[in-house]
Amino acid sequence: AYFGIFVYSVEQKIYVVLNETVPCVRLLNATHQIGCQSSISGDTGVLHVLETESDLDWILSSGPHPPYMVIMETAFFNRSVMMRMKNSSRVAGVAVIISKTGLADNFSPHTTCPNQNTGVYSESYGSDLANCNGTVWNPLGNGLSYEDFSFPVFALKDENQTQVLRKCYEDHNQRVNGSAPQYPLCAMQLFSHMHAVTDTVTCMRRTDLQNRFSINPEVLCDPLSDFNVWTSTRPLNNSAKGHAADESVVIAATRLDGRSFFWEQAPAAEGTVSGIVTLLATIQALYPVTQEAPPPRNIFFSFFQGEAFDYIGSSKMVYDMEKNDFVIDMNNVHSMLEIGQVGLLSGRSLWMHSDPVSRQNKSLTVNHPSVSQPLPPSSFQRFLRARRIPGLVLADHNTSFTNRYYESMYDDAENLNVTYPSGLTPDEQLVYETDAAKSLAEVATLVARSLYLQAGGEENNLNNITADPKIVSHMTSPGPPQFYIGLGPRVHGPAHSVTRFVQYILANLTGTVTNLTESQCQNPSELSTENKDPFCVRASVRLSEAVSPAFELLEYGSRNYSTWTESRWKSIRARIFLVASRELEMLTLGVGVAVLLLSLLVTYFISSKAELLFSSARETPTTTY
């Protein structure tokens, strides 16, 4: 135990561990691997802060101490710089300081045509609209999230640790009058070795072989998965599967997830949260009226997980409907309304996008984009692949996205213009009606009234359908900050925190408070005889699996379904330390070898002369006769 404490103490004196770091990890699909990784023993390089173009030249060509571990502000975190470093052997890794200082006017590491290979448009359906031929939805996309980097890339979240890095760099590594710094130098070591390589097909095959033949099998990657959340204005029999007799359903949907370049850093404010909050506010406004004056058609609310990765959640629900393994089937679906990005209204304009190939819905009076164009990336496309149902996608953009930070770590509350007057306490912020909350409440009111009419409701009930801005304010206040789907049950327990968040909000909006305590809520057979806090709610809110059908069908190379997996790893960590010059290291090694050889020589000499050195002179015995 003494020795262990001594070793730990020595390690603490040598290394400064950086705790608040976020890695870029490896993801795989049917054909590619993307993301970042280190070598199995970690990658080490001399720190250099990238602040000017000359710093980049120093790193890539003239600096005398490669490889370099590059520290950069957000202003330099772009495709041009990253690709130059990717193609250089002089870069050991990259650490990005997460801050708004010098943030570019736009940054989207996604592609220009999200989910282009798994939507509805193909050679057999709207071929002239496939691959964003009609509209480039994300023209600001630089595709950085879909590159494969052979070195680690980390994000630095903690300002204090960032200052430690800067001080280490300034004290030891900073150039003086253009001359190279002298040893010892400040170095960084990043560990993010990934187990999976090549693609999902290879990874799943190797995992299967290990499961069959290895005594201690090791899983190399996991399918991205979680759960969809759904409910309806009239309860559906969850135990009955397949076609629901005498049910006509209007689906109202949005997505639950987002992504960014870095693992589990997906605030997705405009990309995802605006849709979630709007649909929840829609349910708050609409549900009481549907109970008092039920429309002829049922309204089915669904929140889909994994849509950022080739529509995982919606494709799974459609797949289950088609094989009669869901509470309804495609023939029960009357129409669909999806809420996309609605948080950045320009001139208070909303756009209803429809599919020009299947456009046949005459019951909704809406303004379509002026030019015939395809649907934007949306879950509705997966339903259209199965059946040509009428539907609309509500968005704040006519053509290309207005979101300048689509699928990036900068798509946060500030991007959604969620701002508060100075001096408000957290409790006061919770009830303050921001401009963003008022705007989303207006959108929710419009959606709720449209859904009620689409379900066959009477117009004279519309004035009773109004979304509450205070509810929206509550839901746009700090909450689950991360919308990356991840690995569902393996990482997050039974379900993702965001999934649970939406499930509980839905239960509160649509459920009935029961006279049970918290313990009795889990065991309803107990009688209630006292006041309760917290309370128990009975609601018909359900979870359904959001995992690609490709993994159920064992079609890991599928072109029809998402095949995204996430590599496993053993260690994600970062640390800094001082490194000596190469000459001093070689001198130390030489001295060590010399001491070793001298020790061996002395040992040999002592061993060969042991009898002479360690035997005592024998006394001659005295003999008496």
C-alpha positions as CSV (number, residue, x, y, z in Angstrom):
1,A,0.0,0.0,0.0
2,Y,2.9,2.3,0.8
3,F,4.4,1.8,-2.6
4,G,1.1,2.4,-4.4
5,I,0.6,5.7,-2.6
6,F,4.2,6.7,-3.4
7,V,3.7,5.9,-7.1
8,Y,0.4,7.9,-7.2
9,S,2.1,10.8,-5.5
10,V,4.9,10.8,-8.1
11,E,2.4,10.7,-10.9
12,Q,0.6,13.7,-9.5
13,K,3.8,15.6,-9.5
14,I,4.6,14.8,-13.1
15,Y,1.1,15.1,-14.7
16,V,-1.8,17.6,-14.6
17,V,-5.0,15.7,-15.4
18,L,-7.6,17.5,-17.5
19,N,-11.0,16.4,-16.4
20,E,-13.5,18.6,-18.2
21,T,-12.8,17.3,-21.7
22,V,-15.1,15.9,-24.4
23,P,-13.7,13.6,-27.1
24,C,-14.6,13.2,-30.7
25,V,-15.3,9.4,-31.0
26,R,-15.6,7.0,-33.8
27,L,-18.9,6.2,-35.5
28,L,-19.4,3.6,-38.2
29,N,-22.1,2.8,-40.9
30,A,-22.4,0.3,-43.6
31,T,-19.6,1.7,-45.7
32,H,-17.4,4.1,-43.6
33,Q,-15.8,5.0,-40.3
34,I,-15.9,8.6,-39.2
35,G,-14.6,10.5,-36.1
36,C,-11.3,10.4,-34.3
37,Q,-9.1,8.2,-32.3
38,S,-5.6,8.0,-30.7
39,S,-3.1,5.2,-30.7
40,I,-3.6,2.4,-28.2
41,S,-1.0,4.0,-25.8
42,G,-2.3,7.6,-26.4
43,D,-0.8,10.3,-28.6
44,T,1.7,12.9,-27.2
45,G,2.8,16.2,-28.7
46,V,4.3,19.5,-27.7
47,L,1.7,22.1,-27.0
48,H,1.2,25.0,-29.5
49,V,-1.6,27.5,-29.3
50,L,-3.0,28.3,-32.8
51,E,-3.8,32.0,-32.8
52,T,-2.6,33.3,-36.2
53,E,-1.9,31.9,-39.7
54,S,1.8,32.0,-38.9
55,D,1.2,29.6,-36.0
56,L,-0.4,27.2,-38.4
57,D,2.7,27.4,-40.7
58,W,4.9,26.8,-37.7
59,I,3.0,23.7,-36.7
60,L,2.8,22.3,-40.2
61,S,6.3,23.1,-41.6
62,S,8.8,25.2,-39.7
63,G,8.4,24.3,-36.0
64,P,11.5,22.3,-34.7
65,H,9.7,20.1,-32.2
66,P,7.0,18.0,-34.0
67,P,4.6,16.4,-33.5
68,Y,2.5,19.2,-32.1
69,M,-0.6,19.0,-29.9
70,V,-2.6,22.0,-31.3
71,I,-4.7,24.1,-28.9
72,M,-7.2,26.3,-30.9
73,E,-10.0,28.8,-30.3
74,T,-13.3,28.3,-32.1
75,A,-12.3,30.8,-34.7
76,F,-9.8,28.3,-36.2
77,F,-12.0,25.2,-35.8
78,N,-13.1,24.9,-39.4
79,R,-12.8,22.6,-42.3
80,S,-9.9,24.3,-44.0
81,V,-7.6,24.2,-40.9
82,M,-8.7,20.7,-39.8
83,M,-8.1,19.2,-43.2
84,R,-4.6,20.7,-43.5
85,M,-3.8,19.2,-40.1
86,K,-5.3,15.9,-41.1
87,N,-3.0,15.6,-44.0
88,S,0.1,16.4,-41.9
89,S,2.3,14.0,-40.0
90,R,3.4,16.8,-37.7
91,V,0.1,17.0,-35.8
92,A,-0.4,14.6,-32.8
93,G,-3.9,15.8,-31.8
94,V,-6.1,18.8,-31.4
95,A,-7.8,20.4,-28.4
96,V,-10.6,23.0,-29.1
97,I,-11.5,25.6,-26.5
98,I,-15.2,25.8,-26.3
99,S,-16.1,29.5,-26.1
100,K,-18.0,32.1,-28.0
101,T,-14.9,34.2,-28.4
102,G,-14.2,34.7,-32.1
103,L,-17.1,32.4,-33.0
104,A,-17.7,32.5,-36.7
105,D,-21.0,33.8,-38.1
106,N,-21.8,30.2,-39.1
107,F,-20.5,26.7,-38.3
108,S,-22.2,23.5,-39.3
109,P,-20.1,20.3,-39.3
110,H,-22.9,18.3,-40.9
111,T,-23.2,17.7,-44.6
112,T,-25.0,20.0,-47.0
113,C,-27.7,17.3,-47.6
114,P,-28.6,15.6,-44.3
115,N,-29.8,12.0,-44.4
116,Q,-29.7,12.1,-48.2
117,N,-29.4,8.3,-48.7
118,T,-32.3,7.2,-46.4
119,G,-35.0,9.7,-47.3
120,V,-37.9,9.1,-49.7
121,Y,-36.3,10.6,-52.9
122,S,-34.4,8.1,-55.0
123,E,-34.2,6.9,-58.6
124,S,-37.6,5.3,-58.2
125,Y,-39.3,8.2,-56.5
126,G,-38.8,11.8,-57.4
127,S,-35.4,11.1,-59.0
128,D,-35.0,14.8,-60.0
129,L,-35.3,15.7,-56.3
130,A,-32.9,13.1,-54.9
131,N,-29.5,14.1,-53.4
132,C,-30.7,17.7,-52.8
133,N,-30.9,18.4,-56.5
134,G,-33.9,20.6,-55.9
135,T,-32.8,22.4,-52.7
136,V,-29.5,22.3,-50.8
137,W,-30.9,22.3,-47.3
138,N,-27.7,23.0,-45.3
139,P,-25.5,25.0,-47.6
140,L,-23.3,26.0,-44.6
141,G,-22.5,22.4,-43.9
142,N,-18.7,21.6,-44.1
143,G,-19.0,17.9,-43.6
144,L,-16.4,17.9,-40.7
145,S,-18.4,15.5,-38.6
146,Y,-18.2,12.9,-41.5
147,E,-14.4,13.0,-41.8
148,D,-12.1,10.3,-40.3
149,F,-9.2,11.7,-38.3
150,S,-6.3,9.4,-37.3
151,F,-5.4,11.6,-34.3
152,P,-7.5,12.5,-31.2
153,V,-9.6,15.7,-31.1
154,F,-10.9,16.9,-27.8
155,A,-13.0,19.8,-26.6
156,L,-12.0,21.7,-23.5
157,K,-15.0,22.8,-21.4
158,D,-13.5,24.1,-18.2
159,E,-12.1,27.7,-18.3
160,N,-9.8,27.1,-15.3
161,Q,-8.1,24.2,-17.0
162,T,-7.9,26.2,-20.2
163,Q,-5.9,28.8,-18.2
164,V,-3.6,26.1,-16.9
165,L,-2.9,25.0,-20.4
166,R,-2.2,28.6,-21.6
167,K,0.1,29.2,-18.6
168,C,2.0,26.0,-19.3
169,Y,2.4,27.1,-23.0
170,E,3.4,30.7,-22.2
171,D,5.9,29.6,-19.6
172,H,7.6,26.9,-21.7
173,N,6.6,26.9,-25.3
174,Q,5.9,30.4,-26.5
175,R,8.2,31.7,-29.2
176,V,10.4,34.7,-28.3
177,N,11.1,37.0,-31.3
178,G,10.3,34.2,-33.6
179,S,12.9,31.8,-32.2
180,A,12.1,28.3,-31.1
181,P,11.6,27.7,-27.3
182,Q,14.1,25.7,-25.3
183,Y,13.5,22.6,-23.4
184,P,11.8,21.6,-21.1
185,L,8.6,22.0,-23.1
186,C,5.0,21.6,-22.1
187,A,3.4,18.6,-23.8
188,M,-0.1,17.0,-23.8
189,Q,-1.1,13.4,-24.0
190,L,-4.6,12.4,-25.3
191,F,-6.1,8.9,-24.9
192,S,-9.1,8.0,-27.1
193,H,-8.3,4.6,-28.7
194,M,-11.3,3.1,-30.4
195,H,-11.9,-0.6,-30.7
196,A,-14.0,-0.7,-33.9
197,V,-12.5,-0.1,-37.3
198,T,-13.5,0.1,-41.0
199,D,-17.4,-0.1,-40.9
200,T,-20.4,-1.5,-39.1
201,V,-20.3,-4.8,-41.2
202,T,-16.7,-5.5,-40.1
203,C,-17.3,-4.5,-36.5
204,M,-20.5,-6.6,-36.0
205,R,-18.8,-9.6,-37.7
206,R,-15.8,-9.4,-35.4
207,T,-18.1,-9.0,-32.4
208,D,-20.1,-12.1,-33.5
209,L,-16.9,-14.1,-33.9
210,Q,-15.8,-13.2,-30.4
211,N,-19.2,-14.1,-29.0
212,R,-18.9,-17.5,-30.6
213,F,-15.3,-18.5,-30.0
214,S,-13.8,-16.4,-27.2
215,I,-13.9,-17.3,-23.6
216,N,-14.0,-13.6,-22.7
217,P,-15.8,-12.0,-25.7
218,E,-15.5,-8.2,-26.1
219,V,-18.1,-6.1,-27.9
220,L,-16.4,-3.7,-30.3
221,C,-19.3,-1.4,-31.2
222,D,-23.0,-0.9,-30.4
223,P,-26.0,0.2,-32.5
224,L,-27.2,3.8,-31.8
225,S,-30.5,3.2,-30.0
226,D,-33.0,4.5,-27.5
227,F,-36.8,4.9,-27.4
228,N,-39.5,6.8,-29.2
229,V,-42.1,8.5,-27.0
230,W,-45.8,8.5,-28.1
231,T,-49.3,9.1,-26.9
232,S,-52.7,9.9,-28.4
233,T,-55.8,11.9,-27.6
234,R,-57.8,8.6,-27.4
235,P,-56.0,5.7,-25.7
236,L,-54.9,2.9,-28.0
237,N,-54.9,-0.7,-26.9
238,N,-51.1,-1.3,-26.5
239,S,-51.6,-5.1,-26.2
240,A,-53.3,-5.4,-29.6
241,K,-51.0,-5.2,-32.6
242,G,-51.6,-4.5,-36.2
243,H,-54.6,-2.7,-37.8
244,A,-56.8,-0.9,-35.3
245,A,-60.4,-1.3,-36.4
246,D,-62.4,2.0,-36.8
247,E,-59.3,4.1,-36.1
248,S,-58.2,7.0,-38.3
249,V,-55.1,8.7,-37.0
250,V,-53.5,12.1,-37.6
251,I,-49.9,11.9,-36.7
252,A,-48.1,15.0,-35.1
253,A,-44.4,14.4,-34.8
254,T,-41.0,15.9,-34.1
255,R,-37.6,14.5,-33.5
256,L,-35.8,14.0,-30.1
257,D,-32.2,14.0,-31.0
258,G,-29.3,16.1,-32.4
259,R,-25.6,15.7,-32.8
260,S,-22.4,17.7,-33.2
261,F,-18.7,17.0,-33.9
262,F,-18.0,16.1,-30.2
263,W,-19.5,13.2,-28.3
264,E,-22.6,14.0,-26.2
265,Q,-22.3,17.7,-27.0
266,A,-25.6,18.4,-28.8
267,P,-27.6,21.3,-27.4
268,A,-29.6,21.3,-30.6
269,A,-31.7,24.3,-29.6
270,E,-33.0,25.3,-33.0
271,G,-32.5,21.9,-34.6
272,T,-34.4,19.9,-32.0
273,V,-35.5,21.7,-28.9
274,S,-37.7,24.2,-30.8
275,G,-39.7,21.3,-32.3
276,I,-39.9,19.4,-29.0
277,V,-41.1,22.4,-27.0
278,T,-43.6,23.4,-29.7
279,L,-45.2,19.9,-29.9
280,L,-45.4,19.7,-26.1
281,A,-47.0,23.1,-26.0
282,T,-49.3,22.0,-28.7
283,I,-50.4,19.0,-26.6
284,Q,-50.9,21.3,-23.6
285,A,-53.2,23.5,-25.7
286,L,-55.0,20.8,-27.6
287,Y,-55.5,17.9,-25.2
288,P,-58.2,19.3,-22.9
289,V,-60.4,20.3,-25.8
290,T,-60.1,16.9,-27.4
291,Q,-61.4,15.4,-24.2
292,E,-64.4,17.7,-23.9
293,A,-65.2,17.8,-27.7
294,P,-63.5,14.8,-29.2
295,P,-62.9,15.1,-33.0
296,P,-63.7,12.1,-35.2
297,R,-60.1,11.2,-35.8
298,N,-57.5,10.3,-33.2
299,I,-54.5,12.5,-32.9
300,F,-51.3,10.5,-32.4
301,F,-48.3,12.4,-31.0
302,S,-44.8,11.0,-31.5
303,F,-41.3,12.0,-30.6
304,F,-38.7,10.2,-32.7
305,Q,-35.2,9.3,-31.5
306,G,-32.2,8.9,-33.7
307,E,-33.5,11.0,-36.6
308,A,-30.1,12.7,-37.0
309,F,-28.6,9.3,-38.0
310,D,-30.7,8.3,-41.0
311,Y,-34.1,8.3,-39.3
312,I,-33.6,5.5,-36.7
313,G,-36.8,6.1,-34.7
314,S,-39.2,6.8,-37.5
315,S,-37.9,4.0,-39.7
316,K,-38.4,1.6,-36.7
317,M,-41.9,2.7,-36.1
318,V,-42.8,2.4,-39.8
319,Y,-41.2,-1.0,-39.9
320,D,-43.2,-2.2,-36.9
321,M,-46.4,-0.9,-38.5
322,E,-45.7,-2.7,-41.7
323,K,-45.2,-6.1,-40.0
324,N,-48.2,-5.6,-37.7
325,D,-46.1,-5.2,-34.5
326,F,-47.4,-1.8,-33.5
327,V,-50.7,-0.5,-32.1
328,I,-51.7,0.8,-35.5
329,D,-50.6,0.2,-39.1
330,M,-50.0,2.4,-42.1
331,N,-53.6,2.0,-43.2
332,N,-54.7,3.7,-40.0
333,V,-52.7,6.8,-40.8
334,H,-54.9,9.5,-42.3
335,S,-52.2,12.3,-42.5
336,M,-49.2,13.6,-40.8
337,L,-47.9,17.0,-39.6
338,E,-44.3,17.2,-38.5
339,I,-42.7,20.1,-36.7
340,G,-39.2,20.9,-37.8
341,Q,-37.0,23.8,-37.0
342,V,-39.3,26.6,-35.9
343,G,-37.3,28.7,-33.5
344,L,-35.8,31.3,-35.8
345,L,-38.8,33.0,-37.4
346,S,-37.9,35.6,-40.0
347,G,-40.6,38.2,-40.2
348,R,-42.9,35.9,-38.3
349,S,-43.2,33.7,-41.3
350,L,-43.8,29.9,-41.2
351,W,-43.6,27.5,-44.1
352,M,-45.5,24.4,-44.7
353,H,-43.5,22.0,-46.8
354,S,-45.1,19.1,-48.7
355,D,-44.0,16.4,-51.1
356,P,-44.6,17.5,-54.7
357,V,-44.9,13.8,-55.8
358,S,-47.6,12.8,-53.3
359,R,-49.3,16.2,-52.7
360,Q,-53.0,15.4,-52.5
361,N,-54.1,16.9,-49.2
362,K,-56.9,19.4,-49.8
363,S,-58.3,19.7,-46.3
364,L,-55.6,22.0,-44.9
365,T,-55.4,25.6,-46.2
366,V,-51.7,26.6,-46.0
367,N,-49.2,28.5,-47.9
368,H,-46.6,26.3,-49.6
369,P,-43.2,27.5,-50.7
370,S,-43.4,29.4,-53.9
371,V,-41.3,27.0,-55.9
372,S,-42.0,23.3,-56.1
373,Q,-39.3,21.6,-54.1
374,P,-38.8,18.4,-52.1
375,L,-39.5,17.9,-48.5
376,P,-36.7,19.0,-46.1
377,P,-35.0,16.3,-44.1
378,S,-37.8,14.9,-42.0
379,S,-39.3,11.8,-40.4
380,F,-42.3,12.2,-42.7
381,Q,-40.0,11.0,-45.5
382,R,-39.8,7.5,-43.9
383,F,-43.6,7.3,-43.8
384,L,-43.8,8.3,-47.5
385,R,-41.4,5.5,-48.4
386,A,-44.0,3.1,-47.0
387,R,-47.2,4.7,-48.3
388,R,-48.2,8.0,-50.1
389,I,-50.0,9.6,-47.2
390,P,-50.7,13.4,-47.2
391,G,-48.6,15.4,-44.9
392,L,-46.8,18.6,-44.1
393,V,-43.6,19.7,-42.5
394,L,-43.7,23.0,-40.6
395,A,-40.5,25.0,-40.6
396,D,-39.1,28.5,-40.2
397,H,-37.3,28.3,-43.6
398,N,-38.6,28.5,-47.1
399,T,-35.7,26.9,-48.8
400,S,-32.3,26.4,-47.1
401,F,-32.1,26.2,-43.3
402,T,-32.0,29.5,-41.4
403,N,-30.0,27.7,-38.6
404,R,-26.4,28.9,-39.0
405,Y,-25.2,26.3,-36.4
406,Y,-27.1,23.2,-37.6
407,E,-25.9,20.1,-35.7
408,S,-23.1,21.9,-33.9
409,M,-22.2,22.5,-30.3
410,Y,-23.1,26.2,-30.9
411,D,-26.8,25.5,-31.6
412,D,-27.6,26.5,-28.0
413,A,-30.1,28.7,-26.2
414,E,-28.3,31.8,-27.3
415,N,-28.8,30.8,-31.0
416,L,-32.5,30.4,-30.2
417,N,-32.5,33.9,-28.7
418,V,-33.5,32.7,-25.3
419,T,-32.3,35.7,-23.3
420,Y,-33.3,37.1,-19.9
421,P,-33.1,40.6,-18.4
422,S,-30.1,41.0,-16.1
423,G,-30.6,40.5,-12.4
424,L,-33.2,37.8,-12.6
425,T,-32.8,34.9,-10.2
426,P,-33.0,31.3,-11.5
427,D,-36.6,31.0,-10.1
428,E,-37.6,34.3,-11.8
429,Q,-36.0,33.1,-15.1
430,L,-38.2,30.0,-14.9
431,V,-41.4,32.1,-15.1
432,Y,-40.2,34.9,-17.3
433,E,-41.8,34.9,-20.7
434,T,-39.0,35.4,-23.2
435,D,-39.6,36.5,-26.8
436,A,-38.6,33.0,-27.9
437,A,-41.2,31.5,-25.6
438,K,-43.9,33.8,-26.9
439,S,-43.0,33.0,-30.5
440,L,-43.0,29.2,-29.9
441,A,-46.3,29.5,-28.1
442,E,-47.8,31.2,-31.1
443,V,-46.5,28.4,-33.4
444,A,-47.9,25.8,-31.0
445,T,-51.3,27.5,-31.0
446,L,-51.3,27.4,-34.8
447,V,-50.3,23.8,-34.9
448,A,-52.9,22.7,-32.3
449,R,-55.7,24.4,-34.1
450,S,-54.6,23.0,-37.4
451,L,-54.4,19.5,-35.9
452,Y,-57.9,19.8,-34.4
453,L,-59.4,20.8,-37.8
454,Q,-57.4,18.0,-39.5
455,A,-58.9,15.5,-37.1
456,G,-62.4,16.7,-38.0
457,G,-63.0,19.0,-35.0
458,E,-65.5,21.9,-35.1
459,E,-64.2,25.4,-35.8
460,N,-66.3,26.9,-33.0
461,N,-63.9,25.2,-30.5
462,L,-60.7,26.8,-31.9
463,N,-60.8,29.8,-29.6
464,N,-60.4,27.4,-26.6
465,I,-57.1,26.1,-28.0
466,T,-54.3,28.4,-27.0
467,A,-50.8,27.5,-25.9
468,D,-49.5,29.0,-22.7
469,P,-46.2,30.9,-23.0
470,K,-45.4,30.2,-19.4
471,I,-45.3,26.5,-20.1
472,V,-43.0,27.2,-23.0
473,S,-40.8,29.3,-20.7
474,H,-40.5,26.4,-18.2
475,M,-39.5,24.0,-21.0
476,T,-36.9,26.4,-22.5
477,S,-35.2,27.0,-19.2
478,P,-32.1,25.0,-18.4
479,G,-32.9,21.3,-18.7
480,P,-31.5,18.2,-20.3
481,P,-28.6,19.8,-22.2
482,Q,-27.6,16.8,-24.4
483,F,-29.6,15.4,-27.3
484,Y,-27.2,12.9,-28.8
485,I,-29.0,9.5,-29.0
486,G,-26.0,7.5,-27.8
487,L,-26.4,3.9,-26.9
488,G,-29.6,4.0,-25.1
489,P,-30.0,1.4,-22.3
490,R,-26.3,0.5,-22.1
491,V,-25.2,4.0,-21.2
492,H,-28.3,5.8,-19.9
493,G,-30.1,3.1,-18.1
494,P,-33.7,2.2,-19.2
495,A,-33.9,5.3,-21.4
496,H,-32.1,8.5,-22.3
497,S,-32.5,11.4,-19.9
498,V,-34.2,13.5,-22.7
499,T,-36.5,10.6,-23.5
500,R,-37.5,10.4,-19.9
501,F,-37.9,14.1,-19.7
502,V,-40.4,14.2,-22.6
503,Q,-42.2,11.1,-21.2
504,Y,-42.7,12.7,-17.8
505,I,-43.8,16.1,-19.3
506,L,-46.3,14.2,-21.5
507,A,-47.6,12.3,-18.6
508,N,-48.2,15.6,-16.7
509,L,-49.9,17.2,-19.7
510,T,-52.2,14.3,-20.5
511,G,-52.5,12.2,-17.4
512,T,-54.8,12.0,-14.4
513,V,-53.5,12.6,-10.9
514,T,-54.2,9.6,-8.8
515,N,-54.7,9.4,-5.0
516,L,-51.5,7.5,-4.4
517,T,-48.2,8.1,-2.6
518,E,-44.8,7.7,-4.3
519,S,-44.4,4.1,-3.0
520,Q,-48.0,3.3,-3.7
521,C,-47.5,4.6,-7.3
522,Q,-45.2,1.7,-7.9
523,N,-47.6,-0.7,-6.0
524,P,-51.2,0.5,-6.7
525,S,-52.7,-2.2,-4.6
526,E,-51.9,-0.2,-1.5
527,L,-54.6,2.1,-0.3
528,S,-54.1,5.8,-0.1
529,T,-55.0,7.6,3.2
530,E,-52.7,10.6,3.3
531,N,-51.6,13.7,1.3
532,K,-48.9,13.1,-1.3
533,D,-46.0,15.0,-2.6
534,P,-44.8,14.1,-5.1
535,F,-47.9,12.9,-6.8
536,C,-48.6,9.9,-9.0
537,V,-50.0,10.3,-12.6
538,R,-51.8,7.7,-14.7
539,A,-51.3,8.4,-18.4
540,S,-51.3,6.5,-21.7
541,V,-47.8,7.6,-22.6
542,R,-45.7,4.9,-24.2
543,L,-42.1,4.1,-25.2
544,S,-41.3,2.1,-28.3
545,E,-37.9,0.9,-29.4
546,A,-35.8,3.3,-31.5
547,V,-33.2,0.9,-33.0
548,S,-32.7,0.5,-36.7
549,P,-34.4,-2.5,-38.3
550,A,-31.1,-3.3,-39.9
551,F,-29.9,-4.8,-36.6
552,E,-33.1,-6.9,-36.2
553,L,-32.7,-8.2,-39.8
554,L,-28.9,-8.7,-39.3
555,E,-28.5,-6.6,-42.5
556,Y,-25.5,-4.5,-41.4
557,G,-24.8,-3.3,-44.9
558,S,-28.4,-2.2,-45.5
559,R,-29.1,0.6,-47.9
560,N,-32.7,1.0,-46.7
561,Y,-32.1,1.5,-43.0
562,S,-29.7,3.3,-40.7
563,T,-26.6,1.2,-39.9
564,W,-24.9,3.6,-37.5
565,T,-22.9,2.2,-34.6
566,E,-20.6,3.7,-32.0
567,S,-17.2,2.2,-31.2
568,R,-16.4,1.2,-27.7
569,W,-13.3,2.3,-25.9
570,K,-11.5,1.7,-22.6
571,S,-10.1,5.1,-21.7
572,I,-10.9,8.7,-22.5
573,R,-8.5,11.1,-20.8
574,A,-6.1,14.0,-21.2
575,R,-3.1,15.2,-19.3
576,I,-0.2,17.7,-19.6
577,F,3.4,17.4,-18.4
578,L,6.9,18.8,-19.1
579,V,9.0,16.9,-21.6
580,A,12.8,17.0,-21.8
581,S,14.8,17.4,-24.9
582,R,15.6,14.5,-27.1
583,E,19.3,14.8,-26.3
584,L,18.6,14.8,-22.5
585,E,16.3,11.8,-23.0
586,M,19.0,9.9,-24.9
587,L,21.6,10.9,-22.3
588,T,19.4,9.7,-19.5
589,L,18.8,6.4,-21.4
590,G,22.6,6.1,-22.0
591,V,23.4,6.7,-18.3
592,G,20.7,4.1,-17.4
593,V,22.1,1.5,-19.8
594,A,25.7,2.2,-18.5
595,V,24.6,1.8,-14.9
596,L,22.8,-1.4,-15.9
597,L,25.9,-2.8,-17.6
598,L,28.1,-1.7,-14.7
599,S,25.7,-3.5,-12.3
600,L,25.9,-6.6,-14.4
601,L,29.7,-6.5,-14.5
602,V,30.0,-6.0,-10.7
603,T,27.5,-8.8,-10.1
604,Y,29.4,-11.1,-12.4
605,F,32.7,-10.2,-10.7
606,I,31.3,-10.8,-7.2
607,S,29.6,-14.0,-8.3
608,S,32.8,-15.4,-9.8
609,K,34.9,-14.5,-6.7
610,A,32.3,-15.4,-4.2
611,E,34.2,-18.4,-2.8
612,L,37.3,-16.3,-2.3
613,L,35.4,-13.3,-0.9
614,F,32.9,-14.9,1.4
615,S,34.7,-18.1,2.7
616,S,36.5,-17.8,6.0
617,A,40.0,-19.3,6.6
618,R,39.8,-22.8,7.9
619,E,41.4,-23.4,11.2
620,T,43.8,-26.4,11.4
621,P,42.6,-28.7,14.1
622,T,45.0,-29.6,17.0
623,T,45.5,-33.3,17.4
624,T,46.7,-34.9,20.6
625,Y,48.1,-38.3,20.8
